[in-house]
Every structure is written in C-alpha cells, then in structure tokens.
C-alpha cells in the first residue's frame, strides 16, 4: 500500500455502480489502516450517509505508490464525493492531500469527518512546519460548518456543497450523469431532457403522464427511463454497398 500516507486506488473503478447510488471516497491516512480508530470513523461515515456506497481505500489492494498514482485518476472519475478523516494524531499524509486536491479540481463535494462534530465542510488544511513534516504526517484538517443531516443526510451533504443537480430533496432519489433529467412531478428519472419531454404534452404539468403509460419509453435496469430503440430502420439508414 502507498507509503506516502495516501490510500490506494480501486482496480475496478471507472464509474458509478448504478443510478441512485452515490459513491463517497473515504480518504484517510495509511498510518490508520486496520486501526479501531479508522474502523469507528468508517462506521460513523456510513451512518451519516445512508444509501451511499462508502469506498474504503484500505480494501482496494494497491501495494505501491506507483500503482496508487496510476490508478487514482480512474477511481476519481467514478466518484461522486470525497470525505476525509485524519489519523488519531489529527494529521493526514501527502497522499490524502493529493486526493483532496484531485477531488476539488474535479468539482466534487469534499467534506471532513470531525471526531467531535461529525460531518462538516472542509474549510482548509494547515500544513505542518517543514521541520516536523513527514510524508505520513503532512497537514491537519480544518473543519468548517457542520452538515446538519436533518431528515435526509444525503440532502445535507449535497445541498450544502452545491451538488443539488444529482439529488432530489423531495423524493430523496440520487442519480448520476450530466445528461440525466429528473421530473419534479412524478419523481422519475430519464436518460436525457428529450426523453423526459415525451411524458409531457404541449403544456407541461397539466398534460403530465406517468412514463409507464407512454409508448416508446422503457424502464432500464438502472431505474432510469430510456427511449426504446426502433424495431425497423428508416430507408435512408441502408448500408452503402450492402443493401439496395
């Protein structure tokens, strides 16, 4: 596993596990791996984010810094948020700093699990003075405003961190993808705005129909409504050189 304080990356990473599942990466120092401290923090994080997949870097299996650095971009591309917690001595390593910077650059919400206040916004980091700094103990986390879970803890995290576009605060469904559309009337999710338009008539709202009653719309295994593919091809789709 990486010796610089950063967690390894997931071999199978590369995208969300499915519609409705938020993948939250639990960044924490390698010096805390296997400890009761880390286990308790992970349990608290899962309890604070019900319905989310908490990705524990300790179980991903990379053995060297080279493997971690090579695999981290693919893992990052499949994440929806990052939550970080420090080791028992309140420090994080250079690897965690690298992951935090990558998540921020990717536009992901970043939160800190504070041992006293619970889940909070990440206000910043304090860099350990050079004379005392090591790769494993490079910085301390600065927690900001607490994230009040309220009735939906996913709402709290994503609304406060400007990610309302992938979670509905009314039905509490979460979706992924930049083209997906969610209807605030029936609270169904569609693969694109054009697909969503098919369950409306000319006057939106008054002519709303449930997508199950709309010909040409099919519910995929991911829980998202798609347009069904055509059963026959138009004449102008003929393949050149193979069809008259």
N, C-alpha and C positions, 0 to 999 in steps of 0.2 A: 504494500500500500504506500502511497506517496509519503515521503519523509519530511516534506516541507510544511506540513500542517493542513494540507488540502485533501479533501476526500477524493476517491477515485470516481471514474465515470462508469455509466451503465452500458454494457455491451449491447443491450437490446434497445437502447434509446433511439429516438428518431421521430416521435410523435405521441400525441395523447393516446391514452388507452381506449378512448371511446367518448362519444357525446355524453355529457353530463358528469364527466369525471375531471376534476381539477388536479393536476399533478404539482405538488409542492415539494421542492427540494429542501431537505433539512440539512443545511450546511453546518458542520461543527468540526472542531479540530481533531486531527487523527490521534492526538495525545489522550483524548477522552473516549476513544473507541473501546467498546466492551465494558465500560465502567457503569456502575449503578447510577452515577450522575447523568450519563448520556441516556441510559435506558429510561430514567424518570422523565427527562426532558422530552424524549420522543413520545412517551405516553401522554404527556401534557399537551404536546403539539397536536397529536391525533384527536384528543378530546376537544381541543379548541377548534378543530377544522373537521367536523363530521361530514362524511360524504366525499372527502378529498382523499386522494392517494398520496400519502407522505412517502417520498422517496428517501430511504435511508442509505447514505453513501457507504456505510460500513459493510453492507451486504453485496456490493456491486462487483467486487473481485479484481480490480486492477492492482497490480503489485508494485509498480514503479511510477516515478514522476513522469517519465516519458509517455507511458501508457495513459496516465491520467490526463496529461496535457493534450494528447492526441484525441482522446475520447470525449473530453469535456464539451467541445462545441456541438457534437451530435446530441449529447444529453441535454444541453441547454436549449437546443431547438425544440425539444419535446416537452418543455416545462411551461407551466402557467404562472408560477410564483416561486419565490425563494424565501425561506425563513431560516434565520441563523441563530445559533446559541453558542455561548462561549464555553470553554472548559471550566472546571471547578475553580481555577485560579483567576477566572474572569478575563482570560485572554483568548485571542484567536491567532492562527498562524497565517503565513503569507499565502498559503493555498486558499484559505477562506476569503482573504482579501481579493484574490484573483477571481473567485467565483462571484462575490458580491459585485465587483466591477463589471463582470460579464453580464450579470442579470440586469443591472442598471442600464448598461449600454443596449441591451436587447429590449428595453422598455417594460420589463417585468416588475410587478409589485415586489418589494423587499420589506420584510418585517423582521423584528428581533423578538426572540422569546426571552423575556426578562425573568430571572428567577424569583423576583419579588412581585412584579406587577403583571406577569403573564405576557400575552402577545401585545406588542407595541410597534409603532412606526420606528424605522431606523432613522435616527436623526443624524448620525455620522459615526466616525471612528476616531479614536485617539491613538496615534502612533507611539509606540513605546520608544523612549530615547535610545539613540543608537548604541550607547554603551551597554544597555541592558537588553537590547533587542536580539532575538534569535529567529530562525525560520519558523520554529514551532510557536513562539510567543512574540508576535509582531505588533499587536494592536489590542485595544479594548473597544467594545461596542458601546455606543451612546444611544440609549433608548429614548424615543420621543413620546408622543401622546399615546396613552393606552388605547387599544382597539376594543371597544365595548361590544361584546358578542351579541347582546340583545336576544332576539328570537331566532335569528339566523346568523351564525358565526361566519359563514362564507360572505354574506352581505357586508358584514362589518369590515372584513379584510379588503374585499374588492371595491366597495364603495369608497372607503377612506383612501385607497391607493389608486383611484381614478381608473378602475377597470370595470365600470358598470356594463360595458358592452358585452360581457360574456356571462353575466349572471342577472337573473330577473329577481328583483326584490319583492315581487308579489307572489309568484309561484315557487320561487327559490330553485329554479332549474338553472343549471350551468351548461354552456355549450362552448365549442371551440371553432376556430376558423374565421378568417376575415370576411368571408362572403356569406356566412350564415345569417338568417333573419329569424327573429322571434316575434310571434304575434301576441300583442298585449290583450287581445280579446279572448282567444281560445287557449292561449299559452302553449301553442305548438311551435316547434322549431323547424325551419325549412332550409334547404341547402343553399338557397340564394333568394334575393328580393324578388326576382322574376317568378320563381317557383311559389313564393308566398302570395304574390299577386293573383294567382289562379284561384285562391279560395275567397277572393273578393270579387264583387261585380264592379259596375261603374261607380257606385257610391260606396266608398269604404266605410265599414262599420254597419250601416243599415242592411247591406246585402251580404254580410259575412256568412260563410258556410263552413262547417267543420270539414277539414281536408279529407276525411274518410268518405265524404259524400261527393267529392269532386273527381270526375273521370280524369285519368291521366296522372293522378298523384298516388304515390306508393310510399308506405312507411318502411324505411330501411331498418336493418338490424341494429343500427346505431341510434335508433329513436328519432331520426330526422326524416322529414318528408322530402321526397325527391320526385322529379318528373320521370314517369316511366319511359323507357326507350321505345322508339317507334317499332312496330312489328313489320312494317314494309318500308322500303326506301323509295323516295320520290324518283321519278325518271331521270332527273339531272344528276343523280348520285351514281350513275352507271360508271363502272371502272373502265378507263380508257384501254382499249386493246383486248379486253376480256369479255365484254358484253356488247351486243349490237346497239 
